[in-house]
Amino acid sequence: MDWLVTYKYNNVERHLQLQARTVPNIQVVAFRAVMEVFGEKPPVDKVAGQPVLEWMRACGVDITDVILLRRTSRNASADDA
């Protein structure tokens, strides 16, 4: 399934597309949003045991929405053959 994540950084709305078999895990969504903004150098280091959402907000990123764009067929590979 293809998902569209809407998030804000510096009060600017941004979008990120993800692929997942089910509803994406919020920790994965948060990590990907921060990496999308900062690459490999986020402004705040994640501390072991720190909740991902707390770290994301400390970096100034806020997830506002996650919606399903497209549901992929389970039989897509069989249909293509």
Helices and strands as residue ranges (DSSP letters): E 2-9, E 12-19, H 26-38, H 52-58, E 61-70, H 76-80
